[in-house]
Amino acid sequence: MYAGTLMATNKRARGGPTAALAVVLTASLLVCARTPSAKSFPGENGLIALVQESAPRALGIYTIDPSDSSLTRLTRGPDYRPRWSPDGSQIVFQRFSEGLRSDIYVMSANGSGVQRLTDLGFAFQPAWSPDGSQIAFGSGLGRSAEIFVMNADGSDQTRLTHDGFRDSVPAWSPDSTTIAFAS
């Protein structure tokens, strides 16, 4: 279970987020963007994970090797937001299915062993913890979406926010004790 701090912008204040919280959130996101868990490239294997959207039949997650530009298709279909695990062995991603449904999936770095981790109706924006043991994500539709955290295998899904706002874009602190998010 996650035991740490949550940070968010203060949407309740008239005119948008307060300056102090916006600076803290921005600084936290910048720090997290420099950690291996927050990037989709390169993985420990040197490959870049990306989404191809140029043609309906080409839609899916690919890896590209920057040394020779070779492209390898990992998935077929409406899959988005690939994120490498900190050790480079797995990729977590968001998959759309029938209607307006989206869940969080994980697969091996070579595209094998695809497993659905969530069954919440609309889960989005997965983010690995820096130690690779947990995944934070958003879930919900419309004006209300909340931040959740789960173990990397999908177990122990825990809702962290209960504010009725559209919480999104979770980002871990480098020490895995804080999750910043937009609200």
Disulfide bonds with the S-S distance in Angstrom:
none
